[in-house]
Amino acid sequence: MENKQKKYDELFPQVRALIDGEHEEMSVLANVSAALKESFGWFWVGFYLERDGELRLGPFQGTVACMHIAHGRGVCGTSFAQQQSIVVPDVELFPGHIACSSLSRSEIVIPIFNSEHVPVGVLDIDSTELETFDDTDRVQLERLCGLISETLY
């Protein structure tokens, strides 16, 4: 736990410096997903963005992924629809889980909001290990998504 918090403490100022003053959505999200994957080594790190009434695959690091997710479907669609973060210790136990990869065992999804607090997308992270994500991850990734929101939206 201590080591995880330390990684976030080191990552946050790096990401802030990386995206400060940037307004190109795809570039910012691509660099943030790369920074997260490099720091933590998770299986899949990326973004789904709201487009035309569904979530569509945005910048990511990892294996090929689902390109369209309906609001309210799977962990990403549920997080977006409920406008709240979801930590899933075991994806097999999440009703309606969308298996983009059979290697994914646990997942965390954080909604991203614009300045009017309307959701514009989600940060999705998958691990090949069970119970990878906890409250430390949720709090720190919500903080990171807040920084993204301030920068872009």
C-alpha positions as CSV (number, residue, x, y, z in Angstrom):
1,M,0.0,0.0,0.0
2,E,2.8,2.4,1.0
3,N,4.7,1.7,-2.2
4,K,1.5,2.3,-4.3
5,Q,0.9,5.7,-2.7
6,K,4.5,6.6,-3.3
7,K,4.1,5.8,-7.0
8,Y,1.0,8.1,-7.2
9,D,2.9,10.8,-5.3
10,E,5.7,10.7,-7.9
11,L,3.4,10.3,-10.9
12,F,1.0,13.2,-10.2
13,P,3.5,16.1,-10.6
14,Q,4.9,14.4,-13.6
15,V,1.5,14.2,-15.3
16,R,0.7,17.8,-14.2
17,A,3.8,19.0,-15.9
18,L,3.2,16.9,-19.0
19,I,-0.3,18.1,-19.7
20,D,-0.2,21.6,-18.2
21,G,-1.6,24.1,-20.8
22,E,-2.3,21.4,-23.3
23,H,-5.8,21.3,-24.9
24,E,-5.5,18.5,-27.6
25,E,-7.7,15.8,-26.1
26,M,-6.2,12.8,-27.8
27,S,-2.6,13.9,-27.1
28,V,-3.3,14.5,-23.4
29,L,-5.2,11.2,-23.0
30,A,-2.5,9.2,-24.9
31,N,0.3,10.6,-22.7
32,V,-1.7,10.0,-19.5
33,S,-2.4,6.4,-20.4
34,A,1.2,5.8,-21.3
35,A,2.4,7.4,-18.0
36,L,0.0,5.2,-16.0
37,K,1.0,2.0,-17.8
38,E,4.7,2.8,-17.4
39,S,4.4,3.6,-13.7
40,F,2.3,0.7,-12.7
41,G,2.6,-1.9,-15.4
42,W,-1.1,-2.7,-15.5
43,F,-2.4,-4.9,-18.3
44,W,-4.6,-2.3,-20.0
45,V,-4.9,1.5,-19.4
46,G,-7.1,3.7,-21.5
47,F,-10.0,6.0,-22.1
48,Y,-13.5,5.6,-23.5
49,L,-15.1,8.9,-24.6
50,E,-18.8,9.7,-25.0
51,R,-19.6,10.1,-28.7
52,D,-23.1,10.0,-30.2
53,G,-24.8,8.3,-27.2
54,E,-22.2,5.6,-26.5
55,L,-18.7,5.2,-25.2
56,R,-16.1,4.9,-27.9
57,L,-12.5,3.7,-27.6
58,G,-10.0,6.5,-27.1
59,P,-6.3,6.5,-26.5
60,F,-5.0,3.5,-24.6
61,Q,-2.0,1.3,-23.8
62,G,-2.4,-2.5,-24.0
63,T,-4.0,-5.2,-26.1
64,V,-6.8,-4.6,-28.6
65,A,-10.0,-3.5,-27.0
66,C,-13.8,-3.1,-27.4
67,M,-14.5,-0.1,-29.6
68,H,-18.1,0.6,-28.6
69,I,-19.7,0.3,-25.2
70,A,-23.3,1.3,-24.5
71,H,-24.1,3.5,-21.5
72,G,-25.0,1.2,-18.6
73,R,-23.3,-1.8,-20.1
74,G,-20.2,-3.5,-18.5
75,V,-18.1,-1.7,-15.9
76,C,-17.3,1.3,-18.2
77,G,-20.9,1.9,-19.2
78,T,-22.1,1.4,-15.7
79,S,-19.5,3.8,-14.2
80,F,-20.4,6.4,-16.9
81,A,-24.2,6.0,-16.4
82,Q,-24.0,6.1,-12.6
83,Q,-21.4,8.9,-12.7
84,Q,-19.2,7.2,-10.1
85,S,-16.1,5.2,-9.8
86,I,-16.3,1.4,-9.7
87,V,-13.6,-1.0,-8.3
88,V,-14.1,-4.6,-9.4
89,P,-11.9,-7.1,-7.4
90,D,-13.0,-10.0,-9.7
91,V,-14.5,-9.2,-13.1
92,E,-16.1,-12.7,-13.3
93,L,-18.4,-11.5,-10.4
94,F,-19.5,-8.3,-12.1
95,P,-23.0,-8.7,-13.7
96,G,-22.8,-8.0,-17.4
97,H,-19.0,-7.6,-17.5
98,I,-17.8,-7.1,-21.1
99,A,-14.7,-9.3,-21.6
100,C,-12.6,-7.4,-24.1
101,S,-9.8,-9.8,-23.0
102,S,-10.0,-13.0,-21.1
103,L,-6.8,-12.1,-19.4
104,S,-8.5,-9.3,-17.4
105,R,-9.2,-10.3,-13.8
106,S,-9.8,-7.1,-12.0
107,E,-10.7,-3.6,-13.1
108,I,-11.2,0.0,-12.0
109,V,-13.2,2.6,-13.9
110,I,-13.2,6.4,-13.1
111,P,-15.7,8.8,-14.8
112,I,-14.3,12.0,-16.3
113,F,-16.5,15.2,-16.1
114,N,-16.5,18.5,-17.9
115,S,-16.7,21.8,-16.1
116,E,-20.5,21.5,-15.8
117,H,-20.0,18.1,-14.1
118,V,-21.4,16.2,-17.1
119,P,-19.6,13.0,-17.8
120,V,-17.5,13.0,-21.0
121,G,-15.8,9.6,-20.7
122,V,-14.1,7.2,-18.4
123,L,-10.6,6.0,-17.5
124,D,-10.5,2.2,-17.6
125,I,-7.7,0.1,-16.1
126,D,-7.5,-3.7,-16.1
127,S,-5.2,-6.1,-14.3
128,T,-4.4,-9.7,-15.0
129,E,-4.4,-10.2,-11.2
130,L,-7.4,-10.5,-8.8
131,E,-8.0,-7.6,-6.3
132,T,-5.4,-5.3,-7.8
133,F,-7.3,-2.1,-7.2
134,D,-8.4,-0.6,-3.8
135,D,-9.5,2.7,-2.3
136,T,-6.0,4.2,-2.7
137,D,-6.3,3.7,-6.5
138,R,-9.8,5.0,-6.6
139,V,-8.9,8.2,-4.7
140,Q,-5.7,8.9,-6.6
141,L,-7.2,8.1,-10.0
142,E,-10.2,10.3,-9.3
143,R,-7.7,13.0,-8.4
144,L,-5.8,12.4,-11.7
145,C,-9.1,12.5,-13.7
146,G,-9.9,15.8,-12.0
147,L,-6.6,17.2,-13.3
148,I,-7.5,15.9,-16.8
149,S,-10.9,17.6,-16.5
150,E,-9.4,20.9,-15.4
151,T,-6.9,20.7,-18.3
152,L,-9.3,19.7,-21.1
153,Y,-12.9,20.4,-20.2
